[in-house]
Amino acid sequence: MFQIDHLGIAVKSLTNAKAIYEKLGLSVSPEETVEHEQVKLLMVPVGESRLELLEATSADSTIAKFIARRGEGLHHVCLKVPDLSAAVARLKADGVRLVSDQIKVGAGGHPYIFVHPASTGGVLLELVEGEATEPGRIPRV
């Protein structure tokens, strides 16, 4: 079953960005850093999905470059897929452009890959599989 896992939002400051969600009474996960993506993030569960707030840890990071070009805002849409390897194989066989050829491991130990906006009508699409169990994390729904 496919479902929206989260919406990625590029922000200049996690501290400032999370304040509005806390004022609304929503819970916010602890911050996490994904070194290879040069980003720190936190999750805000909303219904059956989440918002992923992303702050760059380097001026060379994808998020920093995105904010420099477009400002803060929606960065990507993430779909949870039942079998990430099978989904990637299908996309590659159909000539769909991916941001990288390798499935990577990101926040919470989850495998993921990005589909290039050129293949999705201008939307950066992240695909993620499964649920890693990690103490203190707000789980994926």
C-alpha positions as CSV (number, residue, x, y, z in Angstrom):
1,M,0.0,0.0,0.0
2,F,1.3,3.4,-1.0
3,Q,0.7,6.4,1.3
4,I,2.1,9.9,1.9
5,D,4.8,9.5,4.5
6,H,5.7,13.1,4.9
7,L,6.1,16.5,3.3
8,G,9.7,17.9,3.4
9,I,9.9,21.6,4.2
10,A,13.2,23.6,3.9
11,V,13.7,26.1,6.7
12,K,16.4,28.4,7.7
13,S,16.0,27.6,11.4
14,L,14.5,24.5,13.0
15,T,14.1,26.4,16.2
16,N,12.0,29.1,14.6
17,A,10.1,26.8,12.3
18,K,9.0,24.3,14.9
19,A,7.5,27.1,17.1
20,I,4.3,27.4,15.1
21,Y,3.6,23.7,15.3
22,E,4.2,23.6,19.1
23,K,1.9,26.6,19.5
24,L,-0.7,24.6,17.7
25,G,-0.2,21.9,20.3
26,L,1.5,19.4,18.0
27,S,4.3,17.2,19.3
28,V,7.7,17.5,17.7
29,S,10.4,14.8,17.5
30,P,13.9,15.3,18.7
31,E,16.3,16.8,16.2
32,E,18.3,14.4,14.1
33,T,21.3,15.0,11.8
34,V,21.8,13.2,8.5
35,E,25.5,13.9,7.9
36,H,25.7,12.7,4.2
37,E,22.8,15.0,3.3
38,Q,24.3,17.9,5.3
39,V,20.9,18.5,7.1
40,K,19.4,18.4,10.5
41,L,15.7,17.7,10.8
42,L,12.7,17.0,13.0
43,M,9.3,15.5,12.4
44,V,5.9,16.9,13.2
45,P,3.2,14.2,13.1
46,V,-0.1,15.4,11.6
47,G,-2.8,12.9,11.2
48,E,-1.6,9.9,9.3
49,S,1.4,11.7,7.9
50,R,4.2,14.1,9.1
51,L,5.9,17.3,8.2
52,E,9.7,17.0,8.0
53,L,11.4,20.3,8.8
54,L,14.9,20.5,7.2
55,E,17.7,22.9,8.1
56,A,21.0,22.9,6.2
57,T,24.2,22.2,8.2
58,S,26.4,23.4,5.3
59,A,26.2,26.2,2.8
60,D,26.9,23.5,0.1
61,S,24.0,21.3,1.1
62,T,21.0,20.7,-1.2
63,I,18.7,22.4,1.4
64,A,20.9,25.5,1.6
65,K,21.0,25.8,-2.2
66,F,17.2,25.3,-2.4
67,I,16.6,28.1,0.1
68,A,19.1,30.4,-1.7
69,R,17.2,29.8,-5.0
70,R,13.6,29.6,-3.9
71,G,13.4,30.6,-0.2
72,E,11.9,28.5,2.6
73,G,9.1,26.2,1.7
74,L,7.9,22.9,0.4
75,H,11.0,20.9,-0.8
76,H,9.7,17.4,-1.5
77,V,6.8,14.9,-1.1
78,C,7.6,11.5,0.3
79,L,5.7,8.4,-0.5
80,K,6.0,5.2,1.6
81,V,6.2,2.2,-0.7
82,P,5.8,-1.5,0.2
83,D,9.0,-2.6,-1.5
84,L,11.5,0.1,-2.3
85,S,13.9,-2.1,-4.3
86,A,11.1,-3.3,-6.5
87,A,9.8,0.2,-7.0
88,V,13.3,1.5,-8.0
89,A,13.8,-1.4,-10.4
90,R,10.4,-0.7,-12.1
91,L,11.2,3.0,-12.4
92,K,14.7,2.3,-13.8
93,A,13.2,-0.2,-16.3
94,D,10.7,2.5,-17.4
95,G,13.5,5.1,-17.9
96,V,12.4,7.3,-15.0
97,R,15.2,9.7,-13.9
98,L,16.4,9.3,-10.3
99,V,18.5,11.8,-8.4
100,S,21.0,9.0,-7.6
101,D,21.3,5.4,-8.6
102,Q,21.8,4.2,-5.1
103,I,19.2,3.7,-2.3
104,K,20.5,5.5,0.7
105,V,19.8,5.3,4.5
106,G,18.4,8.5,6.0
107,A,16.6,9.7,9.2
108,G,15.6,7.0,11.6
109,G,17.5,4.4,9.6
110,H,15.0,4.4,6.7
111,P,16.1,3.5,3.2
112,Y,15.1,6.1,0.6
113,I,15.7,7.4,-2.9
114,F,14.7,10.6,-4.7
115,V,12.9,10.7,-8.1
116,H,14.1,13.7,-10.1
117,P,11.5,16.5,-10.7
118,A,12.0,16.1,-14.5
119,S,10.2,12.8,-14.2
120,T,7.4,13.9,-11.9
121,G,6.0,17.1,-13.3
122,G,8.3,19.3,-11.3
123,V,7.9,17.8,-7.9
124,L,10.9,16.3,-6.1
125,L,9.5,12.9,-5.0
126,E,11.1,10.8,-2.2
127,L,10.4,7.1,-1.9
128,V,10.9,5.4,1.5
129,E,10.3,1.9,2.8
130,G,9.5,0.4,6.1
131,E,9.8,1.4,9.7
132,A,13.0,1.4,11.7
133,T,12.5,1.0,15.4
134,E,14.5,3.6,17.3
135,P,13.9,4.6,20.9
136,G,12.5,8.1,21.4
137,R,11.6,8.5,17.7
138,I,8.1,9.5,16.6
139,P,7.3,6.5,14.4
140,R,6.3,6.6,10.8
141,V,2.6,6.0,10.4
